[in-house]
Amino acid sequence: DYKELEHVDDSLDLLIYLILLTIAILTTWVFKKKRFKFIHESGVSVILGLIIGAILRYTGPVHTYSSDPGITSLNVSPAKEVSTPVFPPNILKMNVSGQTFIYSISGPESNMRPEDITDIQEKATFDPEIFFYLILPPIIFNAGYSMRKKHFFHNIGSILTFALLGTVISTFVIAAIMWLVAKTMTISITFLETLHFGCIISATDPVTTLAIFTDLNVDPTLNGLVLGESLLNDAVALVLVGSLEDYSKLFDNNESDASQVIAIFKSILHFFTIFFGSVGLGAFMGILTALLTKYTHIRDYPILETSLFFLLSYSSYLLAEVASMSGIVSVLFCGICQAHYTFSNLSQESKVRTRQLFELLNFLMENFIFSYIGVSMFTFSRHRFEFLFILGALLAIGVARALNIYPLSFLLNLGRKKKIPCNFQHMMWFSGLRGALSFALAIKNTVTEPRQVFLTTTSLIAIFTVIFCGGLTTPLLGFLKIPIGVIQDDSNDTNLCDRDGYEEPEAEAQRTPTQVRRSALARTWKSIDSAVLKPLLTHSRPTLMDTMHWMGPVARWLTTQEQMTGEYSSREHEAFAKGDTGVGAGAAGLGASGSSASLPRSSGSLPQDENSLSNGD
């Protein structure tokens, strides 16, 4: 009886979320049709989630698990006092009439009274592991796979500064302010716990702002800075959380000062090990996929090629988790490598399919998690509202964001040829929305009272910033006089390449006003990439025989026939020019002009491939 009731409740909960997403999609369509720009689909999902959550909380059926005579429950206590380190147990074995039954822990008891919890409400909250294994990986991968590489790498120095140093500044500023706020509260919250809160709330997710930037064709430099910072900021915040947890295990007030210093340095080493190790694993899976798609003819079977691409991409997440690294960081950099190398090796059908697949998964998962944030405000049973802490957190993230953006922009402008203007800095400060990753990190652990306060505060901040800050993005762009309608110069990349992928040097006179001179770091990376990595991992030219001729027979062995003849590039151009994508009218319908030939140019999220698409449009 219990299993049957569980099955029915689970099915009903999933149906409710599907209906919620359906309503959100239809509502978003109406808003787009009516050109209502003051709320994004993420905000729509949150609002609908709040409404559905309230309905489930206050109108759901009574809790039948305790009233159904066919379902039994038993309150047990240990027969003798159990030492704290091994209690509560992760697995409980109960002997009933000579037969042993195994029970697993699901968490502490709800803060609500049992009679206030409905069947549907209790099941509407999922295991936090679902977020990290099923929901976040497609979102993070698509962010890397659909990223405009050009504006990311041109501003790589500034992006790394904001993401690494800026996130650390934000974490400590928020922790300091919230520690002072906590001193006025009845709940005991240590500085180490406020540091944890600072880490999780420093993860930005400006999905609403970036969508508006894309729709309005905002200045590509601003777009690249906001996008790049948000991508790496999430990765840094996630690894910071892990390092802080590692430090908390090593921390002991009874140990000497020297031991505490050692614990701090171990945590710092742990941070860099996890971050760069995860980057390496993600890049490794991207390189492996590029090599398989280049040196095999699996592209002759597009469905197998797409399946291989999907499985190896997702494996980057699992491989990092198995190696005790960060799966989120790994899958992000795997997506970047897949876009930069593997994409150009794929058949035209797989290029379209992979783009559509991850764009669809990203859209559904992102809207689901925002809907879930709204629903969980009413259905999650371990919320704890501390209004002073919530107000203090709103103030703290504003102050921390300002101390992140403005001082670092000043320092970066000392060395940048194209400065970051004040109106860009104001927009970057305003774009620090909180969202999916912050919520997922907060809901992962709600055992103690401080962690329950962190979850409630994080959820409310995410709701506030997505609805109100996201809705005010368009008016603020006009108020700050930030250029919109800027023609993206991605097409210029392709004009600088011939049909076989040779890249000609870009003269200074050829630069458009929106183009940025590369930094020294970007120029160094570009030279290594063009001379070694692209010739090795893609069908682009020049080949290794041209750039690494001293390698002799090895360079020839690593060069494919398609690279030497340019046959692959020419074939792809012909298929592209004819609109022969092999995916039928469904793909064609995505193009701005209704033809499949316009598909790669119709969406800004399609990975830009200088080799296979040069001169194709």
C-alpha positions as CSV (number, residue, x, y, z in Angstrom):
1,D,0.0,0.0,0.0
2,Y,2.8,2.4,0.9
3,K,4.6,1.8,-2.4
4,E,1.4,2.3,-4.4
5,L,0.7,5.5,-2.7
6,E,4.3,6.7,-3.3
7,H,4.0,5.8,-6.9
8,V,0.8,7.8,-7.3
9,D,2.2,10.8,-5.5
10,D,5.4,10.8,-7.5
11,S,3.5,10.6,-10.7
12,L,1.2,13.5,-9.6
13,D,4.2,15.7,-8.6
14,L,5.9,15.1,-12.0
15,L,2.7,15.9,-13.8
16,I,2.3,19.1,-11.8
17,Y,5.8,20.2,-12.8
18,L,5.2,19.4,-16.5
19,I,2.0,21.4,-16.4
20,L,3.8,24.2,-14.7
21,L,6.5,24.3,-17.4
22,T,3.8,24.1,-20.1
23,I,2.0,27.1,-18.7
24,A,5.4,29.0,-18.3
25,I,6.2,28.3,-22.0
26,L,2.8,29.5,-23.2
27,T,2.9,32.6,-20.9
28,T,6.4,33.4,-22.2
29,W,5.1,33.1,-25.8
30,V,2.3,35.6,-25.1
31,F,4.8,38.0,-23.5
32,K,7.1,37.8,-26.5
33,K,4.2,38.2,-28.9
34,K,3.0,41.3,-27.0
35,R,6.6,42.5,-26.7
36,F,6.3,42.7,-22.9
37,K,10.0,43.1,-21.9
38,F,9.7,43.6,-18.2
39,I,9.8,39.9,-17.3
40,H,11.9,37.0,-18.6
41,E,10.8,33.4,-18.9
42,S,12.9,32.7,-15.8
43,G,10.8,35.2,-13.8
44,V,7.6,33.7,-15.2
45,S,8.7,30.3,-14.0
46,V,9.5,31.6,-10.5
47,I,6.1,33.4,-10.2
48,L,4.2,30.3,-11.5
49,G,6.2,28.1,-9.1
50,L,5.2,30.4,-6.2
51,I,1.6,30.1,-7.1
52,I,1.6,26.3,-7.5
53,G,3.6,26.0,-4.3
54,A,1.0,28.0,-2.4
55,I,-1.8,25.9,-3.8
56,L,-0.1,22.6,-2.8
57,R,0.6,23.9,0.6
58,Y,-2.8,25.2,1.6
59,T,-5.2,23.1,-0.6
60,G,-3.5,19.7,-0.8
61,P,-5.1,16.5,0.5
62,V,-4.5,15.6,4.2
63,H,-1.5,13.4,5.0
64,T,-2.7,9.9,4.6
65,Y,0.5,8.1,5.5
66,S,-0.2,8.4,9.2
67,S,-4.0,7.8,8.9
68,D,-4.1,4.9,6.5
69,P,-4.4,1.7,8.6
70,G,-2.4,-0.2,5.9
71,I,0.7,1.9,6.5
72,T,2.7,1.6,9.7
73,S,5.2,3.9,11.3
74,L,7.4,3.3,14.3
75,N,9.3,5.8,16.5
76,V,12.5,4.3,17.8
77,S,15.3,5.5,20.0
78,P,18.7,3.9,20.7
79,A,18.6,1.5,23.6
80,K,21.7,3.1,25.1
81,E,23.6,6.3,24.7
82,V,25.5,6.4,21.4
83,S,28.6,8.4,20.9
84,T,28.2,11.5,18.6
85,P,30.7,10.6,15.9
86,V,28.7,7.6,14.7
87,F,25.2,8.9,15.3
88,P,22.8,9.2,13.5
89,P,23.6,6.1,11.4
90,N,23.6,6.4,7.6
91,I,21.9,2.9,7.4
92,L,19.6,1.4,10.0
93,K,19.1,-2.4,10.2
94,M,16.1,-3.6,12.1
95,N,15.4,-7.2,13.0
96,V,11.7,-8.1,12.9
97,S,10.8,-11.7,13.6
98,G,14.2,-13.0,12.6
99,Q,14.3,-11.0,9.3
100,T,16.5,-8.0,8.9
101,F,15.1,-4.9,7.1
102,I,17.4,-2.1,6.0
103,Y,16.4,1.6,6.2
104,S,18.4,4.5,4.8
105,I,18.5,8.0,6.3
106,S,16.4,10.8,4.5
107,G,17.3,13.7,6.8
108,P,16.1,15.4,10.0
109,E,12.4,15.7,10.8
110,S,10.5,18.6,9.2
111,N,10.1,21.9,11.0
112,M,6.4,21.6,10.3
113,R,3.9,19.7,12.2
114,P,3.0,16.3,10.6
115,E,-0.6,17.3,10.3
116,D,0.4,20.4,8.3
117,I,2.2,18.4,5.6
118,T,0.2,17.0,2.6
119,D,1.1,14.0,0.6
120,I,1.9,16.0,-2.5
121,Q,3.8,18.6,-0.6
122,E,6.1,16.1,1.0
123,K,6.9,14.5,-2.4
124,A,7.3,17.9,-4.2
125,T,10.8,18.2,-2.8
126,F,13.5,16.2,-4.6
127,D,16.8,14.7,-3.5
128,P,19.4,17.5,-3.9
129,E,21.7,15.0,-5.7
130,I,19.2,15.2,-8.6
131,F,20.3,18.8,-9.2
132,F,23.9,17.9,-9.4
133,Y,23.6,14.8,-11.5
134,L,20.7,15.6,-13.9
135,I,19.8,19.3,-13.9
136,L,23.0,21.4,-13.6
137,P,25.3,19.4,-16.0
138,P,23.2,20.2,-19.2
139,I,22.9,23.9,-18.1
140,I,26.6,24.3,-17.4
141,F,27.7,22.4,-20.5
142,N,25.5,24.4,-22.8
143,A,26.9,27.6,-21.3
144,G,30.4,26.5,-22.5
145,Y,29.3,24.9,-25.8
146,S,27.2,27.9,-26.9
147,M,29.6,30.6,-25.7
148,R,31.0,33.2,-28.1
149,K,34.6,32.2,-27.9
150,K,35.9,35.3,-29.6
151,H,34.7,37.8,-27.0
152,F,35.6,35.4,-24.2
153,F,39.2,34.9,-25.2
154,H,39.7,38.5,-26.2
155,N,38.8,39.5,-22.6
156,I,40.3,36.5,-20.9
157,G,42.5,38.4,-18.5
158,S,39.7,40.7,-17.3
159,I,37.3,37.7,-17.0
160,L,39.8,35.7,-14.9
161,T,40.4,38.7,-12.6
162,F,36.7,39.2,-12.0
163,A,36.0,35.5,-11.6
164,L,38.9,34.5,-9.4
165,L,39.9,37.5,-7.4
166,G,36.4,39.1,-7.5
167,T,34.7,36.0,-6.2
168,V,37.1,35.7,-3.3
169,I,36.5,39.4,-2.5
170,S,32.8,38.9,-2.6
171,T,32.9,35.9,-0.4
172,F,34.9,37.6,2.4
173,V,32.9,40.8,2.3
174,I,29.6,39.0,2.5
175,A,31.0,36.8,5.3
176,A,32.2,39.8,7.3
177,I,28.9,41.7,7.0
178,M,26.7,38.6,7.7
179,W,28.9,37.7,10.8
180,L,28.1,41.2,12.2
181,V,24.4,40.7,11.4
182,A,24.4,37.2,13.0
183,K,25.7,38.8,16.3
184,T,22.4,40.5,16.7
185,M,20.4,37.2,16.2
186,T,19.4,34.5,18.6
187,I,20.8,31.8,16.4
188,S,24.5,31.0,16.8
189,I,26.3,31.4,13.5
190,T,30.1,31.2,13.4
191,F,32.3,33.1,11.0
192,L,33.2,29.8,9.2
193,E,29.4,29.3,8.5
194,T,29.1,32.9,7.2
195,L,32.1,32.2,4.9
196,H,30.1,29.2,3.6
197,F,27.1,31.4,3.0
198,G,29.4,34.0,1.2
199,C,30.7,31.2,-1.1
200,I,27.2,29.9,-2.1
201,I,25.7,33.4,-2.6
202,S,28.7,34.7,-4.6
203,A,27.7,32.3,-7.5
204,T,26.1,34.6,-10.1
205,D,23.6,33.4,-12.7
206,P,22.6,36.4,-14.9
207,V,20.6,34.2,-17.3
208,T,17.9,36.9,-17.6
209,T,20.3,39.7,-18.3
210,L,22.3,37.7,-20.9
211,A,19.1,36.7,-22.7
212,I,18.2,40.4,-23.0
213,F,21.8,41.3,-24.0
214,T,21.5,38.7,-26.9
215,D,18.0,39.9,-28.0
216,L,19.1,43.6,-28.1
217,N,22.6,42.9,-29.5
218,V,24.3,44.8,-26.6
219,D,27.9,45.8,-27.0
220,P,29.9,42.5,-27.4
221,T,32.6,43.6,-24.9
222,L,30.0,44.0,-22.1
223,N,28.3,40.8,-23.2
224,G,31.6,38.9,-23.1
225,L,32.6,40.3,-19.7
226,V,29.3,39.4,-18.1
227,L,29.0,36.0,-19.7
228,G,32.6,35.0,-19.0
229,E,32.6,36.2,-15.5
230,S,29.4,34.3,-14.7
231,L,30.7,31.1,-16.2
232,L,34.0,31.1,-14.3
233,N,32.5,32.7,-11.2
234,D,30.2,29.6,-10.8
235,A,33.1,27.3,-11.1
236,V,35.2,29.2,-8.6
237,A,32.3,29.5,-6.1
238,L,31.7,25.8,-6.3
239,V,35.3,24.9,-5.7
240,L,35.5,27.5,-2.8
241,V,32.6,25.7,-1.1
242,G,34.5,22.4,-1.4
243,S,37.7,23.9,0.0
244,L,35.9,25.5,2.9
245,E,34.3,22.2,3.8
246,D,37.7,20.7,3.6
247,Y,39.1,23.3,5.9
248,S,36.2,22.9,8.4
249,K,37.2,19.2,8.7
250,L,40.8,20.2,9.5
251,F,39.8,23.1,11.8
252,D,40.1,22.4,15.5
253,N,40.0,25.2,18.1
254,N,42.1,23.1,20.5
255,E,45.1,22.8,18.2
256,S,48.0,25.2,18.1
257,D,48.2,28.2,15.9
258,A,50.8,26.5,13.7
259,S,48.3,23.7,13.1
260,Q,45.6,26.2,12.1
261,V,48.0,27.8,9.6
262,I,48.8,24.4,8.1
263,A,45.0,23.7,7.8
264,I,44.6,27.0,5.9
265,F,47.4,26.3,3.5
266,K,46.1,22.8,2.9
267,S,42.7,24.3,2.0
268,I,44.3,26.7,-0.4
269,L,46.2,23.9,-2.0
270,H,43.0,21.9,-2.2
271,F,41.3,24.8,-4.0
272,F,43.9,25.0,-6.8
273,T,44.2,21.2,-7.1
274,I,40.4,20.8,-7.5
275,F,40.0,23.8,-9.8
276,F,42.9,23.0,-12.2
277,G,42.4,19.3,-11.9
278,S,38.7,19.6,-13.0
279,V,39.7,21.9,-15.8
280,G,42.2,19.3,-17.0
281,L,39.7,16.5,-16.9
282,G,37.1,18.5,-18.8
283,A,39.7,19.5,-21.4
284,F,40.8,15.9,-21.6
285,M,37.3,14.6,-22.5
286,G,36.9,17.4,-25.0
287,I,40.2,16.5,-26.7
288,L,39.4,12.8,-26.6
289,T,36.1,13.5,-28.4
290,A,37.9,15.7,-30.9
291,L,40.4,13.0,-31.7
292,L,37.7,10.3,-32.1
293,T,35.6,12.5,-34.4
294,K,38.7,13.5,-36.5
295,Y,40.5,10.2,-36.9
296,T,37.4,8.0,-37.4
297,H,34.7,8.1,-40.0
298,I,31.9,8.0,-37.4
299,R,30.5,11.2,-39.0
300,D,29.2,8.9,-41.8
301,Y,26.6,7.8,-39.2
302,P,25.3,11.1,-37.7
303,I,23.1,9.5,-35.0
304,L,26.1,7.5,-33.7
305,E,28.2,10.6,-33.8
306,T,25.7,12.6,-31.9
307,S,25.3,9.9,-29.3
308,L,29.0,9.5,-28.8
309,F,29.3,13.3,-28.4
310,F,26.6,13.4,-25.8
311,L,27.9,10.4,-23.8
312,L,31.5,11.6,-23.7
313,S,30.4,15.1,-22.8
314,Y,28.4,13.9,-19.8
315,S,31.2,11.5,-18.9
316,S,33.4,14.5,-18.1
317,Y,31.1,15.3,-15.2
318,L,31.1,11.8,-13.8
319,L,34.8,11.3,-14.3
320,A,35.5,14.4,-12.2
321,E,33.2,13.3,-9.5
322,V,34.8,9.8,-9.4
323,A,38.2,11.5,-9.1
324,S,36.9,13.7,-6.2
325,M,37.1,16.8,-8.4
326,S,34.4,19.2,-9.4
327,G,32.0,17.8,-12.0
328,I,30.5,21.3,-12.7
329,V,33.9,22.8,-13.5
330,S,34.9,19.8,-15.6
331,V,31.7,19.8,-17.7
332,L,32.0,23.6,-18.3
333,F,35.5,23.3,-19.8
334,C,34.5,20.2,-21.7
335,G,31.8,22.3,-23.3
336,I,34.3,25.0,-24.2
337,C,36.7,22.4,-25.8
338,Q,33.9,20.7,-27.6
339,A,32.8,24.0,-29.2
340,H,36.3,25.0,-30.1
341,Y,37.6,21.7,-31.5
342,T,35.1,18.9,-31.8
343,F,32.4,21.0,-33.4
344,S,34.4,21.6,-36.6
345,N,34.9,17.8,-37.0
346,L,31.2,16.9,-36.8
347,S,29.0,16.3,-39.8
348,Q,26.5,19.0,-40.6
349,E,23.7,16.9,-39.2
350,S,25.4,16.5,-35.9
351,K,26.3,20.1,-35.7
352,V,22.6,21.0,-35.9
353,R,21.5,18.1,-33.6
354,T,24.0,18.8,-30.8
355,R,23.2,22.5,-30.8
356,Q,19.5,21.8,-30.7
357,L,19.8,19.0,-28.1
358,F,21.7,21.0,-25.5
359,E,19.8,24.2,-26.2
360,L,16.6,22.3,-25.5
361,L,17.9,20.6,-22.4
362,N,19.3,24.0,-21.1
363,F,15.9,25.7,-21.6
364,L,13.9,23.0,-19.9
365,M,16.3,22.4,-17.0
366,E,16.7,26.1,-16.3
367,N,13.0,26.8,-16.3
368,F,12.5,23.7,-14.1
369,I,14.9,24.8,-11.5
370,F,13.4,28.3,-11.3
371,S,10.0,26.8,-11.1
372,Y,11.3,24.5,-8.3
373,I,12.7,27.5,-6.4
374,G,9.2,29.0,-6.4
375,V,7.4,25.8,-5.4
376,S,9.9,24.9,-2.7
377,M,9.3,28.2,-0.9
378,F,6.0,26.7,0.2
379,T,6.6,22.9,0.0
380,F,10.1,22.5,1.5
381,S,9.7,21.6,5.1
382,R,13.0,22.9,6.5
383,H,12.8,26.6,5.7
384,R,13.7,29.0,8.5
385,F,12.8,32.7,8.0
386,E,15.1,35.2,9.7
387,F,14.1,38.6,8.2
388,L,17.1,40.5,9.7
389,F,19.5,38.0,8.1
390,I,17.6,38.3,4.7
391,L,17.8,42.1,4.7
392,G,21.4,42.0,5.7
393,A,22.2,39.5,2.9
394,L,20.6,41.8,0.3
395,L,22.7,44.7,1.5
396,A,25.8,42.5,1.7
397,I,25.7,41.2,-1.8
398,G,25.2,44.8,-3.2
399,V,28.2,46.0,-1.2
400,A,30.3,43.0,-2.1
401,R,29.5,43.3,-5.8
402,A,30.5,46.9,-5.7
403,L,33.8,46.2,-4.0
404,N,34.4,43.5,-6.6
405,I,33.5,45.3,-9.9
406,Y,34.7,48.9,-9.3
407,P,38.1,48.5,-7.8
408,L,39.0,45.6,-10.2
409,S,37.8,47.6,-13.2
410,F,40.0,50.5,-12.1
411,L,43.0,48.3,-11.9
412,L,42.3,46.5,-15.2
413,N,41.8,49.9,-17.0
414,L,45.4,50.8,-16.1
415,G,46.5,48.1,-18.5
416,R,43.6,47.8,-21.0
417,K,43.8,49.6,-24.4
418,K,40.0,49.5,-24.6
419,K,38.9,50.7,-21.1
420,I,35.8,49.4,-19.3
421,P,33.7,52.5,-19.1
422,C,31.7,53.5,-16.0
423,N,28.3,52.7,-17.6
424,F,29.6,49.2,-18.3
425,Q,30.8,48.9,-14.7
426,H,27.3,49.9,-13.4
427,M,25.7,47.3,-15.7
428,M,28.1,44.6,-14.5
429,W,27.3,45.5,-10.9
430,F,23.6,45.2,-11.6
431,S,24.0,42.0,-13.5
432,G,25.1,40.0,-10.5
433,L,21.8,37.9,-10.3
434,R,21.7,34.8,-8.2
435,G,20.1,31.6,-9.4
436,A,20.4,27.9,-10.1
437,L,23.9,27.1,-8.6
438,S,23.4,29.1,-5.5
439,F,20.1,27.4,-4.8
440,A,21.5,23.9,-5.5
441,L,24.5,24.5,-3.1
442,A,22.2,25.9,-0.4
443,I,19.6,23.0,-0.5
444,K,22.4,20.3,-0.5
445,N,22.7,20.5,3.3
446,T,19.8,21.8,5.5
447,V,20.6,19.7,8.7
448,T,21.5,22.6,11.0
449,E,19.5,25.8,11.8
450,P,22.1,28.1,10.1
451,R,22.0,26.0,6.9
452,Q,18.2,26.2,6.9
453,V,18.5,30.0,7.2
454,F,21.0,30.0,4.3
455,L,18.6,28.1,2.1
456,T,15.6,30.4,2.8
457,T,17.7,33.5,2.3
458,T,19.3,32.2,-0.9
459,S,15.9,31.2,-2.4
460,L,14.4,34.7,-1.6
461,I,17.4,36.5,-3.1
462,A,17.3,34.4,-6.2
463,I,13.5,35.1,-6.6
464,F,14.1,38.9,-6.0
465,T,17.0,39.3,-8.4
466,V,15.5,37.2,-11.2
467,I,12.1,39.0,-11.1
468,F,13.0,42.6,-10.3
469,C,16.6,43.0,-11.4
470,G,15.9,40.9,-14.5
471,G,12.8,43.0,-15.3
472,L,14.7,46.3,-14.9
473,T,17.6,45.3,-17.2
474,T,16.1,46.8,-20.4
475,P,15.2,50.2,-18.8
476,L,18.7,50.4,-17.2
477,L,20.4,49.8,-20.5
478,G,18.6,52.9,-21.9
479,F,19.3,54.9,-18.8
480,L,23.0,54.1,-18.8
481,K,23.1,54.8,-22.6
482,I,24.8,51.5,-23.3
483,P,25.0,50.8,-27.1
484,I,22.4,48.3,-28.4
485,G,21.7,47.0,-31.8
486,V,25.5,46.5,-32.3
487,I,26.3,44.2,-35.3
488,Q,28.3,41.3,-34.0
489,D,31.5,40.9,-35.8
490,D,31.5,37.1,-35.8
491,S,31.1,37.2,-39.6
492,N,34.5,38.9,-39.8
493,D,36.1,35.8,-38.4
494,T,35.0,33.8,-41.4
495,N,36.0,36.5,-43.8
496,L,39.5,36.2,-42.6
497,C,39.7,32.5,-43.5
498,D,39.8,30.9,-46.9
499,R,37.8,27.8,-47.8
500,D,40.4,25.5,-46.4
501,G,40.7,27.2,-43.0
502,Y,43.9,29.2,-43.5
503,E,43.7,32.3,-41.3
504,E,45.2,35.5,-42.6
505,P,46.7,38.0,-40.3
506,E,44.2,40.6,-39.3
507,A,45.4,44.1,-40.1
508,E,44.6,46.9,-37.7
509,A,42.7,48.7,-40.4
510,Q,40.4,45.8,-40.8
511,R,39.1,46.0,-37.3
512,T,35.5,47.2,-36.8
513,P,34.7,49.5,-33.9
514,T,33.4,46.6,-31.9
515,Q,36.5,44.5,-32.3
516,V,39.0,44.4,-29.4
517,R,42.7,44.1,-29.6
518,R,43.8,40.8,-28.0
519,S,45.6,40.9,-24.7
520,A,49.1,39.3,-24.4
521,L,47.6,36.3,-22.8
522,A,45.0,35.9,-25.6
523,R,47.7,36.4,-28.3
524,T,49.9,33.7,-26.7
525,W,47.0,31.3,-26.5
526,K,46.1,32.0,-30.1
527,S,49.6,31.3,-31.4
528,I,49.7,27.9,-29.6
529,D,46.2,27.1,-30.6
530,S,46.7,27.8,-34.3
531,A,50.1,26.2,-34.6
532,V,49.5,23.0,-32.5
533,L,46.1,22.3,-31.1
534,K,43.8,23.1,-34.1
535,P,46.0,21.2,-36.7
536,L,46.1,18.2,-34.3
537,L,42.5,18.1,-33.2
538,T,40.6,19.4,-36.2
539,H,40.5,19.2,-40.0
540,S,41.6,22.8,-40.2
541,R,44.6,24.1,-42.1
542,P,47.5,24.8,-41.9
543,T,48.4,21.3,-41.0
544,L,51.0,20.0,-38.6
545,M,53.3,19.4,-41.6
546,D,53.2,23.2,-42.1
547,T,53.4,24.4,-38.5
548,M,55.5,21.6,-37.0
549,H,57.5,20.4,-40.0
550,W,60.4,19.4,-37.8
551,M,58.3,16.5,-36.5
552,G,58.7,14.8,-39.9
553,P,56.8,11.5,-40.3
554,V,54.9,12.0,-37.1
555,A,53.3,15.2,-38.4
556,R,52.4,13.4,-41.6
557,W,50.8,10.5,-39.7
558,L,48.7,13.0,-37.6
559,T,47.5,14.8,-40.7
560,T,44.3,13.4,-42.3
561,Q,43.7,13.2,-46.0
562,E,40.9,15.8,-45.6
563,Q,43.3,18.3,-44.1
564,M,45.8,18.0,-46.9
565,T,43.2,18.3,-49.7
566,G,40.7,20.5,-48.0
567,E,38.1,18.0,-49.1
568,Y,36.2,17.9,-45.8
569,S,36.0,21.7,-45.6
570,S,34.8,22.0,-49.2
571,R,32.2,19.3,-48.7
572,E,30.8,20.9,-45.6
573,H,30.6,24.3,-47.4
574,E,28.7,22.7,-50.2
575,A,26.3,21.0,-47.9
576,F,25.9,24.2,-45.9
577,A,25.3,26.3,-49.1
578,K,22.7,23.9,-50.4
579,G,20.9,23.8,-47.0
580,D,21.5,20.0,-46.9
581,T,21.6,19.5,-43.1
582,G,20.0,16.1,-43.1
583,V,17.6,16.9,-40.3
584,G,14.6,17.8,-42.4
585,A,12.1,20.6,-42.0
586,G,12.3,20.6,-38.3
587,A,15.7,22.1,-38.3
588,A,14.8,24.5,-41.1
589,G,12.0,25.9,-39.0
590,L,14.6,27.3,-36.6
591,G,16.2,29.6,-39.1
592,A,15.3,33.3,-39.1
593,S,14.3,33.1,-42.7
594,G,12.7,29.7,-42.6
595,S,15.5,27.9,-44.4
596,S,18.0,25.4,-43.0
597,A,20.9,27.3,-44.7
598,S,20.2,30.2,-42.3
599,L,20.2,28.0,-39.2
600,P,23.8,28.5,-38.0
601,R,23.5,32.3,-38.4
602,S,20.0,32.5,-36.9
603,S,21.0,31.8,-33.3
604,G,23.8,33.5,-31.4
605,S,24.3,30.3,-29.3
606,L,25.6,28.2,-32.2
607,P,29.3,27.6,-31.7
608,Q,31.2,29.6,-34.2
609,D,33.5,27.5,-36.4
610,E,36.0,29.4,-38.4
611,N,37.0,26.4,-40.5
612,S,33.9,24.6,-41.7
613,L,31.7,27.7,-42.0
614,S,34.1,30.2,-43.4
615,N,32.7,32.0,-46.4
616,G,29.6,29.8,-46.1
617,D,27.1,32.6,-45.5
